[in-house]
Amino acid sequence: MTRTPKQPVWYMATPADGIIERSRVLSPVSLADAVGQVIDHPTPCRTKWYDETPHSYFRMVKRVGEVLEDTAIRPAAWPVRLWIVEPLGETGNWGQRSYPYRLLSHRIRVVEETDAWQALGTRGRDVLDAIDHQLPQFAPRWAADWDTAPETMGRRRETWRLSGDGDTTSGMKAESLADDAARAHRESAAQWWIRRLAADAADRALAGRGASAAAAHYASGRATGLALAVQHQDRFDAYVLNALRGVGLDSPAPALAV
């Protein structure tokens, strides 16, 4: 029996209003208003596949962890909306070798909306839970620890960053491994957004608390490390995960996301 290759699922992401961000300038395109319908690109490029306008073609990916790449949604903001689409007619790519997961077209069918957490990787739901429910508690504590003893905390952070201890790798090595894992699993865009969402959550938690700039920076770094540990929970052992979490910088250590 001959097996036919499984057809890929193609994804696009929009802000919460369902409008493709790049389309706003010339001719807004709403995916939210077109579920089940075919959309012809309103301003297609004449030289395929070249950016003649800010929105020259529909951009989609088959690796959902990269769907937030190249969306022009700035700053990183949640919620976004995630859509399954079907490319129709002629399709293209900027280069199959560099962008094997991406496709460009001038016509799509909007199949359905799906769970947006998938855009943040396989553990995106848990990442959002940690950002929403753990960081608001931890960030003020991290900042207070720094401002209570900035010189001591500075030395401890430098030791963590450069060498770790017998139970964890260094912070720098852990972050490098997280970057490598994100690339290998096609979650680089997801990881960039996770970093931004975590840092923004820490900033919100510190608003009006009088934390110093150095303490806020420290809390932001701790927040991104915790969120990355959740993202890569199934890919690393405690030697790496605890380095991302900053275990050893807290006394006593709080209960951390798993």
N, C-alpha and C positions, 0 to 999 in steps of 0.2 A: 504494500500500500504506500503510495506516495504522499508524503506530508507536505503541506503548503506552509510557507513561512508565516508565523503569526504577524498580523498587521500591527504596527506600533500605534500606541495611543499618543495623540498630540495635544499639548497643553498651551494655554495662554493665560496670563494673569493681568488683572486690572485693579485699580483702586476700588474702594467700596461702592462707588456709584456705577461700576460696570463699564465705564468708558475707557477705551484704549488710550493710555496717557499721551502717547505720541500723536494721536489724531486730533487732539484738542485745538491745536493752532489753526488748522485749515478747515477740517470737516470732521467733527466728532463722530466716532463710531461706537455705538453702545452694543456690547455683547449681551448685556442683560435684557435688552429689548428684542433680541433676535434668536432666542433659543428655539431650535428646530428649524431655523430659516437659513437661507444662503445669503451671504453678504459679498457683493462685489466691491473691491477696493475703490474708494472715491477718488484717489489721486495716485494712480499706479505709475511707477517709474517707467520710462521709455527704454532706458538702457539697463537690462537685467544683469545682475541684481545690484543696482547702484542707488545710493541715497541722493535723490534729486530734491526731495523735500524732507522735513522731519519725519514724515510718515509715508514711505514710498512703497511699502508692501506689508503684508501680515507676517509677523515673526512668531514662530511656535517651536516648541522643543518636545522631544520624546523622553527626555530624562527630567522628571518633574522637579528634582532638586536644583535644576538650573533654570527653571522657568522665570525666576525673578531677575535674571541677568538681562541687561539691555532693555528694560521696560521703561526707563526714564521716570520711574516713580521715585521721587526724591522730595523730602528725606524718606528714609525707610519708615513706613507707618503701617500699623496693623489696626483693623483687618484689611486684607486684600481679598480678592475673589479669584477663584481658580476655575478655569473653563476647559472642557474637552472639546476640541474642534476637529474638523475633517478638512484637510486641504483638497481643493478641487482645481482641475485644470493644470496648467504648467506650474512646476515648482522648481526651486533653485536652492543654492547654498553659496556662502562666501568661499567655501573650500572644505571639501569633505574630510580632508586630513585634519584640519584644525577644528572644525565644527561638525563632527559626525552626528551630533544629537540635535542639530538645528535644521529647520526647513523654512523656506520663504515662499509665499504665494500671493496671488492677487485675488483669490476667491477662496472662501471658506464656508463650511456649514458649522453653525454653533450647535453641537450635539447636546451638551448639558453642562450645568454647573456641578462641581464636585467639591469635596472637603478641602478648604484652603490650607489647613495645617500641613498637607502633603508637600507644599512648596518649601517647607523648612526641613525636609528630609524624612527619613523613615521614622524618626522619633519626634517629629514636629509637634505632635499633640502634647508630649511630655515637656518639650522645650517651652512651649507657651504656658503650660501650667507652672513651671518653675519661675518663669519671668513674671507672671501675674501674681503668684502667691508666696514665693519664697524671697525674691529680691526685695520687695518692699519691707520685709522684716530684717534681712541681713544687711542691706546697704547702710542704714543708719548706724548699725553696730560696727561695721567695718570702718566707717568714717570716724566714729567716736574713738575706736582703738587707736587710730592713727593720730588724732589730735591730742589724745591723752599722753602719748609717748612717741612723738614723731621720729626722734633719733633712733630709738630702739626698734620701732617698726620699720624704719628705713633700712637698718642693718639686716633685720630678719627677711625683709622682702628681697634684698640683694642676694642673700644666701640662697633663698628659695629659687630665685631667677637663674642663678648661675650654676648651682651645684646640687640643690635638693638635699636629701639626706639618705640614710640607708634604706628607707622604706619607699621613697619616691624618686623619680627622675627630676631633673631640673625643670623649672617653669619654661625656660626657652625651648628645651627639647620637647616637652609635652605640647607646646603650641605648634612647633614645627611638625610633629607627628599628626596633630589634628589637621593641619593644612594639607598634609600628604593624603590623609584618609579622605578628606573632603573631595580632593581632586580625583582620587581613585574611584570613589562612589558617585561621582558627578553630583556633588552637593556643595560646590564652591560658592555658588550664588546664595544658596541657603545659609551657608556659614557666614557669609558677609552680612546678611540680614540679621542673623541671630546675634552677631556681635553688636550691631547697631541697636537692635531692639533691647538687648540686655543693658547696654550702656545708657540708653535713654530711660529705661526703667529705674536704674540706679539714680540718675539725675533727678527724676521726679520724686523719688523717695527722700532725697536730701533737700528738696526745695523748702526754703524757709527755716532750715535747722541750723544755719550758721556754720556749716562745715567749711574748713579751709579749702583752698583750691587743691592743695596736695592731698588732702584727705578725700576729696571728691574724685580725684584721679585714681587714687588707690582703690576706692570702692568700685569705680567703673571697671577697673581691670579685674577685680575679684568677681564682679558680676558676669563679665564675658567669659571668664574661665569656668565658672559654675555652669553657665548655659552650654558651653562647648562640651563639658563633661557629660551633660545629659544627651546632647546630640550623638556623641560617640560612645555611649554607655556599653553597647554591644560589641564594640570593636577593640577595646583596650582592657587591660587588667588594672588592678588597683594601683600598680606602680606608676602608671601614666595618669589615670583618672584622678587620683588623689593629688597629683601635682597640679592638674588643671584646677581642681577645687581649692587649692591653697591650703590643704590640710597641714597643720603645723604652724600656720600663721595665726590661728585663733587659739586662745586659752581661756576657758575650755572651748573645744570645737563645737559648733552648732550641728544639729542634724541636717545633713545635706541631701540634695536631690539624688535619686537613684534612677 
